[in-house]
């Protein structure tokens, strides 16, 4: 039997909050932009720049380079991405930036094919930012970088080894991290430049046909918040669990090579909570408390997972913890849908994960 806390009954008596004027939507949009969106992308820029520095230092003395320094920088960049991964509103959706930063899930192993093609190519233009930008989406982001760093210790070790292939693999890695930093800077610039997204949100105007006004962008932000739970539940947990332990698929777990599946869920939830807190400050006390309690339950359940949750899903002794995490994440999503749209007068929009 699935565990799903029934917060709806708890809130039956707390229905006195009335939907505010639409002017509140503009306030919430700007608060989210200034307190969550922009700082989160600033963190992504900083982490991706540090990753470039790590690779540049490694390449300066590749024969004696320490691959562990590259792995550490990769994890920092992945941490920053996991916090931004839930944002699907704004310039991240332009030019396939979202997919180029981390192409996952990859059901057809396109990442490996694209990465192999890059390594095999003798065209230096393929590794330039403009070359990567028009190359296969699957082969230019964190997912490809993970394979360079973790796809077998022997292959990762060759990054510092002799020979043309090792040098090419290392040059591909340097090109990938430069490309990631370029994407992060482009997205942040679109938010903060004069006349950019932040200025449009503050003025209540539309931007680049992605939203028409502050009311629509707030609706999109709320949809991103709900979509964060679809991402965690529908995309990250359900495929790994399968219908039963007999058909569990451990290698469907996100970043299983680098043991990041549980860590990414932790950071996804932290980011979702930061978004929720901005919306929730405009609610009544009981409604805020109910959301806080639900987030606490989700955080506890995710913290109880092992790093490689894919293996846990296929282990009779550990599978139950993954199922509990699945259920409390879904319960939190349903509670958000019950409370925020009605209480704040903000309708939910279409989400990219609907129907998945």
N, C-alpha and C positions, 0 to 999 in steps of 0.2 A: 504494500500500500504506500502511495506517495505521501510524504509529509508536506502539507501546504497550510501555513498559518492562515486562519480566517480573520484577517484584519477588517474585513468589510462589516462584520457584525459588531466589532469593537467600536466602529465609527458611526453606527446608526444614530446615536444621539447627538453627534457633533455636526449638524447640518446647517448651522446658522450663518455660515459664511456666504455672503452673496457675491456674485460675479461682479468685479469692479468695472470701471469704465475702460475702454480700449486703450486709453492713455497709459494705463499700467503696462501694457505690452511693450511700449517704447522704453519705459524705465527698465523693465526686466531685460530687454534685448541689450541695452547699453551696459547694464551691470554684468551680464554674462560675458559680453565682449571684453570689458576692461578687467574683470576679476578672474575669468577662466580662459577664454579663447586666446587672447593675445599672450598672457603669461605662459600658457601651455605651448604655443608655437615658439615663443622665445626659448623655452627649455629644449625644444626639438632642434632649433638652430644651434644652440650652445653644444648639445651632445653630439650632433653630427659634425660640427666644426672640430671638436676634440677628437673625434674619430679620424678625421682627415689628418690632424696633427700626429696621431699615433701611427698611422700608416706611413706618413712622410718620414718620420723618425726611423721606422722600421726599414724603409726602402733606402735610406741613407747609409745603412750598414746591414744589408740584408743577410749576408753570410752569417753574421752573429746575432741576427734579430731574434727576438723572443715572441713567438706566436701568441703566448698568453697575454701579452700587452694588447694585441689586436683583439683577442677575445674579450678582454675586459672593456675595451672601448665599444665593442659591438653590443655588449650587454647594457651599457649605459645608453647607447642610442636606442636599443629596443625598449628600455624603460621609458624613455621620452616618447617613443612612438606609441606604446601601449596607452599612454595618457591622452594622446591626440587621436588614437584610432577610432574613438567613438564619435568624432566630429565629422559629419558628412555635409555640413552647410558651409557655403562660401567657396573661396578660390581653390581649396584642396580638390574640388571635383573637376576643375578645368584641366585640360591637356592630359587627362588620365594620371594626374599627380598621385592620387590616392593609391591606385593600382601599381604605379611605378615605384612607389616607396616600399610597398610590401605586397607582393602578389601572392595572396593566400585567401582562401584555400586554392590549391592547385591540383584539381582532380585528374588532370591528364599529364602531369609531370612536365609541363611546359618549361618550368624553371630549369630543370637539368638540361633539356635540349638547347635552350637559349644560352645557358652558361657554357656548355660544351662548344657551341658555335663561336662564342666570344674567345674562348681559350684557343681554339683551333685557327682563328682568323689571323692573317698576317698583315691586315690593313690597320695601320695606327689610327686612322680616322674613326674606327669603330669604338675606340675608347675615349674619344673626345666627348664633352658634354652634349654637343649638338648631335653627335653620332648616336650616343646612347638614348637621347630623347626621342629619336625616331626609330630606335631598334625595338626588338621584341620586348613588350612590357614585362613579361615574366622573368627576364634575365637581367634586370637592372636595380633591384632593390634589396632589402634586408633578407629576403628569402634566398636569393642567390648568394649573398654574402655568407649566410649561415652555412651553406654547402661548402664554400671555400674553406671555412674555418673549422667545420665539425664533421664533414662527410668522410669519416675514417681518419684516425690520428696520423696514419702514414701519409695520406694525401695532404692533410693540413700542414704536416711538418715540411713537405716539399716546398712550401712558400719560401723557406730560407735555404733551400738546397741548391745545388749547382744545376746547370743545364738550361736550355732555352725554354722548355716547358715550364719549369719552376719559375723562371723569370716572367714568363707570360702570365702565369697564374697570379703572381704577385702584382703585376701591372694591372691585371683585370680588377683585383681587389682595390687597388688605389683608385682606379677609375670609378668603381661602384660607389665608394664612400664620397668621392668628390661630387658625383651625381646626386647622391642623397642630400648632401649639404646644399647643393644648388636648388633642389626642389624645396627644401625647408625654407631657404632664404626667399625664394619666389613667393611662397605662400604667405610668410610673415610680412613681406613688403606689400603685398596686395591688401593686407589688413590695415597696415599703419601708415602707408604713404598718404600724402595730402590728396584728398579726393578719393581715397580708397574705401574699403568696406567699413572701417570704424567711423569715418566721417559720415558715410551714408546712413549708418545705423543711428548715429547721434542726431542727424537731421531728419530722420524718419523717411528717408528716400530709398529708392531701389538701387541695386548695383548690378551692372553687367548682366541683366536679365535673369539673375539667380534668385532675386526676390524683389517684390514691388514696393514694400514699405516695412516699417518697423513691426506692424502686426504680423505680416507674413514671416519675417525672419524669426520672430519669437515662436511662431508656430513650428517653424523648421527646427529651431533649437529644441523645443519640447519633443519633436519627433526624433531628433538625434538621441535624446535621453532615453526614450522608450526603445529606440533602436539599439542602444548599448546593451540592453538586456536580451534582445533578440540575438545580437551578436554572441553574447556569452552563452545563452541557452541553446539557441537553434543551430548556431554555426560551430561553436567551440565544444559543446558538451554532447548534444544529441548524436552527432555522427560517430563520435568516439565510443559512446556507450552502446550504440546499436539497439535493437529491440530486446536483446537478451545478452547474457555474458558469452553465449556461444558465438555470437556474431559481433562482438566488440571489435573495434578497429583502432588499436593503439596508435598506429602511424597516421591516423587522421588528426591527432592532437597537434595544435599549433606549435611550431618550433620544437618538435620533439627531439631533434638532433642535439640541440643545445639545452634541453631540459628547462624550457621556459614556459610551458603551458600553464602551470599553476601561477607562476609569477605574473604572467600577462593578465590572467583573470583578476588577481589582486589589484593591479594597477588600473585595469578597466573599471573595476568597481569603485576605486578611490576617485577616479575622474568623474564617473557617473554621480557619485555622492556630492562632489564639488558643484556640479551642475544643479543637482536637485536642491542643494542648500540655498542657491540663489532664488530659485522658484519658491521654495518653502518658506522663506522669510516673510512672504506676503500671505501666508495662511494663518488660520487660527492655531492656538497652542496645541490642541488635541490632535489636529491633523499633522502638524509638524512632528509631534511625539510618535505618532503611529509610523510615519515614514522613517524616522530615526531608528525605531525598534526593528523595523523590517530590514533596513540597511545593516544594522548590527548583526542580525541573524545571518544575512548573506555573507558578511565579512568573516564571521566565525566559521561558517561552513567552508568557505574557500580556503581559509587559513589552515583548516584541518586536512586539506588535500596534500598528497606528496607532490614533489616537483614534476615527476613524470606521470601525469594523471592518465595518460593513455595506457600505461602498464597497469595502473590501479583499476581502470575500467575492466580489464581482463582478468583481474585477480579476485577470487571469491572473498578473500579476507578484507579487501580494500574497496571493492566496487560500491558498497553501501555508502561510503563517504562521498563518492562522486554523484550518486543518485540524490543524496540529501542536498548537495550543492545545487544540482539541477532544479530541485523543487523549490528551494527558498529563493533562488534567483527568479524563477517564474512568479512566485508569490509577490516579490517586490515589484516586478514589472506590472502585474495586475493592479497592485495598490496604487502605483503612480498613475496608471490610466484611470483608475476610479477617482482619484483626488484632484490632480492638478488641472486637467482640462475644465472640469465643472466649477471648481472653486475659483479659478483665475480667469475664466471666460476665454480660454485659449483652446481652439480646436486642434486636433492632431492632423498632420498632413500625411502625404504618402511617404512611406519609408522604403529605401532601396532594398531592404531585406524582407519586405512583405512577400509572403507566398513561398519563401525558401524553406 
